[in-house]
Every structure is written in C-alpha cells, then in structure tokens.
Amino acid sequence: MHTLSNRHHQQGAVIVTVALGMLFLLGLIGIAMDRGGIFAVKSDLQAEMNNCALAAAKELNGQSTALTRAASAGQTAGNTSTKITFKDASYMATTVPANAKYAQCQHMQSEIEIWLRHSMKSFSVNTVNYQNNQNIMALAVAARIDFQTTCPAPAALKPCTNSSPAGSVIGAPTSTLVH
C-alpha cells in the first residue's frame, strides 16, 4: 500500500518535468534561430564589404581621378551607405590619389531584431537588460598589386615562363584583400 500512495503523489511530476524540458528546448531553438539570423546578416554584409574593397582597390592607379572612380566602384559593388576610406603605404588616411594604396570599406547594419530577447522583454519588468536589437559591422581592406613580371627562379635552374592567374595578362594590375 505504501507504493500506491507514493505513486499517487508523483503522478504530476512527469508533466512538470516534460513542461520544463520543452520550455528549455524552446529557449535553445530561439537562441539558435537568433544566432543563425545574425550569422547570415554578418556573412552577407562581409561579402558586400569584400566586393566593395576589391572594386575600389582596382581603381587605385595614381591618376588624379582614381579616388573618385574608386569610391564610385566601391559604392556600386557594395552598399550605397558604405563608408569608403583610402590609406597610404603607412596605412594613414589620405585624399591624395597618388598616395592611395589601400581601399577600406566599412558598413554598420543597425537594428537587427533578436526574437528571443524580444520575447524575454515581454516577460520581464527590467527591460534595460533585454534590448531586442543588435548592430552588426563589417570591414574589408584591399590593395592593388601588380603581377610579377620577372622570373621567380634563376634562368639556369628553371626556364622563364610567363605564368599568371588564368585569364590575366602578365604585368596587369589586380586587387587583393588584406587580412
């Protein structure tokens, strides 16, 4: 009889345990959805900034219109509200076209809504700790470089061949991301 009485007192324990477990799982799903959404926005924004920096750096040829063309190319390849700056060889900001060696693109995406924080704010009296949006920033820097036009090894060891990336011309400029 003692076991029947004991089982009678524990009948609701399973329901409570399952309910708490489901609440925990729902929270984990919310975190995963929020982090996945933030990651997707960050990846897209970083790709835009990479394209912006590469397009802008490609125009840095030292001519008097280089910065204007580079800014225009960067805005077209990236985002219209992207901040584009140019740096010299010592990585100081410059507005002189002949000195510009690097193109830097930066953009801040603001007010990314976070679902879980928004729902937590609904259940809490303290709304300061549960801001339901986040800002995401991406930055990319690229430089214009020239392909190698001389042989990499002495001619006695290896005959000189004109090798360059597929579809490019020896000595033609290209741009590369700087990490």
JOLIN-V900581 format. One record per backbone hydrogen bond with DSSP energy under -1.0 kcal/mol. CO is the residue of the C=O (numbers start at 1). NH is the residue of the N-H. Records with the same first field share a line. If there is no record, write none. Layout:
CO=NH ; NH
This chain:
1=5
2=6
3=7
4=8
5=9
12=16
13=17
14=18
15=19
16=20
17=21
18=22
19=23
20=24
21=25
22=26
23=27
24=28
25=29
26=30
27=31
28=32
29=33
30=34
31=35
32=36
33=37
34=38
35=39
36=40
37=41
38=42
39=43
40=44
41=45
42=46
43=47
44=48
45=49
46=50
47=51
48=52
49=53
50=54
51=55
52=56
53=57
54=58
56=59
57=60
59=61
63=66
65=69
66=70
67=71
68=72
69=73
70=74
71=75
72=76
73=77
74=78
79=82
83=106
85=104
86=94
87=101 ; 102
88=91
92=88
96=99 ; 100
101=144
102=87
103=142
104=85
105=140
106=83
107=138
109=136
112=134
114=118
115=119
116=120
117=121
125=127
132=114
134=112
136=109
138=107
140=105
141=178
142=103
143=176
145=174
154=157 ; 158
161=163
165=168
169=172
174=145
176=143
